[in-house]
Amino acid sequence: MNDYTCTHCGTVGLAEGFIEDAGEHSKGYARWIEGAMERGMFGGAKRIGRTRRQIVAYRCPKCGHLELFVDDEG
């Protein structure tokens, strides 16, 4: 455990995890992409040239609330 505090109920010690992306051509985990979403010619999100960061999720063992953070090191 860690000393992260749940912003919903105040419980200390959140369980680390990640948000899975099981979509077509996915790498298996979700990422945060900087800037407002813009759609390309075929309807998908434009991603080329944008900063991408992996999302780290922490779950409160008491209330189940998720806290999401960007992993700046990954």
PAFI-708988 format. One record per residue: x, y negated, z of N, C-alpha, C in turn; residue in one letter. Coordinates in steps of 0.001 Angstrom, whole numbers, padded with zeros to 6 digits, always signed. Layout:
# residues N
XYZXYZXYZA
...
//
This chain:
# residues 74
+000840+001197+000000+000000+000000+000000+000880-001254+000000M
+000241-002385-000130+000924-003672-000156+000157-004633+000756N
+000558-005886+000766-000128-006843+001630-001026-007801+000839D
-001436-007406-000384-002389-008200-001145-003741-008168-000450Y
-004433-009309-000456-005723-009434+000215-006841-009538-000809T
-007909-008808-000592-009082-008851-001468-009743-010221-001331C
-009972-010887-002461-010601-012207-002424-012113-012106-002214T
-012656-010894-002268-014093-010705-002081-014450-010457-000613H
-013724-009517+000038-014094-009156+001414-012990-009393+002446C
-011765-009727+001999-010684-010027+002924-009849-008840+003370G
-010132-007639+002881-009365-006452+003251-007926-006599+002762T
-006971-006216+003597-005557-006267+003233-005105-004875+002803V
-004331-004803+001724-003805-003539+001230-004627-003005+000077G
-004317-003457-001141-005063-003051-002318-004316-001950-003070L
-005062-001078-003729-004479+000032-004481-004158-000427-005900A
-002901-000208-006345-002478-000630-007677-002982+000330-008747E
-003314-000214-009915-003737+000594-011047-003612-000199-012324G
-004307+000230-013385-004287-000505-014641-005612-000298-015356F
-005892-001145-016335-007113-001059-017114-006778-000286-018391I
-007439+000841-018606-007154+001673-019770-007877+001138-021003E
-007199+001189-022128-007792+000860-023415-007735+002124-024257D
-008871+002745-024481-008918+003998-025228-009454+003789-026636A
-009441+002549-027114-009968+002246-028435-009057+002726-029555G
-009531+002594-030755-008782+003019-031935-007449+002276-032034E
-006394+002999-032276-005029+002469-032410-004513+001827-031125H
-005087+002136-029975-004661+001512-028727-003364+002141-028231S
-002677+001417-027365-001463+001920-026738-001780+002561-025391K
-003050+002560-024984-003458+003197-023745-003649+002256-022580G
-003291+000992-022740-003475+000021-021661-003901-001304-022268Y
-004629-002092-021504-005106-003392-021964-004012-004441-021805A
-004079-005475-022620-003127-006568-022532-003864-007900-022525R
-003239-008892-021908-003723-010260-021914-002988-010977-023039W
-003724-011727-023857-003125-012465-024964-003415-013941-024757I
-002361-014745-024816-002475-016174-024544-003320-016891-025594E
-004139-017845-025156-004937-018684-026047-006348-018163-026247G
-007198-019041-026752-008585-018662-027037-008605-017636-028172A
-009587-016725-028136-009667-015699-029164-010136-016298-030484M
-009437-015927-031539-009824-016286-032897-009961-014991-033672E
-010932-014930-034549-011141-013724-035351-010459-013863-036704R
-009895-012749-037160-009258-012713-038469-010268-012438-039567G
-009760-012229-040763-010596-012033-041937-011522-010821-041811M
-011064-009770-041142-011864-008548-041025-012598-008438-039689F
-012626-009503-038908-013395-009533-037668-012628-009213-036408G
-011410-008707-036542-010593-008398-035364-009940-009652-034808G
-009454-009566-033588-008801-010707-032946-007430-010963-033572A
-007127-012232-033808-005795-012605-034299-004817-012493-033133K
-003726-011736-033333-002752-011518-032265-001332-011866-032666R
-001050-011953-033932+000317-012157-034417+000862-013492-033924I
+002064-013443-033350+002737-014634-032869+002284-015130-031511G
+001412-014387-030853+000915-014811-029540+001604-014037-028426R
+001740-014685-027287+002309-014040-026112+001353-012968-025618T
+001906-011775-025324+001101-010652-024816+001713-010158-023511R
+000869-009871-022554+001324-009366-021253+000435-008218-020818R
+001028-007233-020181+000250-006112-019651-000540-006571-018431Q
-001742-006015-018268-002608-006342-017134-002397-005311-016030I
-002202-005782-014810-002096-004919-013635-003356-005139-012808V
-003963-004068-012354-005205-004170-011590-004998-003638-010176A
-005608-004298-009215-005585-003847-007826-007025-003672-007372Y
-007323-002533-006757-008690-002215-006304-008742-002241-004787R
-009772-002897-004260-009970-002928-002819-010542-001584-002371C
-009912-000919-001393-010410+000381-000942-011712+000282-000147P
-012040-000920+000320-013253-001093+001121-014481-001420+000266K
-014374-002432-000605-015550-002874-001362-015479-002542-002853C
-014319-002098-003349-014183-001721-004747-013910-002880-005696G
-013806-004091-005180-013538-005272-006010-012193-005118-006718H
-012116-005527-007993-010865-005488-008734-010248-006868-008817L
-008952-006927-008596-008164-008143-008778-007247-007865-009959E
-007274-008713-010989-006464-008516-012178-005358-009559-012242L
-004147-009099-012592-003000-009977-012723-002252-009623-013998F
-001510-010577-014517-000663-010343-015674+000726-009990-015163V
+001293-008923-015742+002641-008486-015380+003639-009284-016210D
+004188-010364-015647+005121-011234-016366+006459-010560-016630D
+006765-009487-015920+008039-008791-016112+007958-007766-017231E
+006740-007291-017553+006584-006258-018574+006203-006870-019844G
//
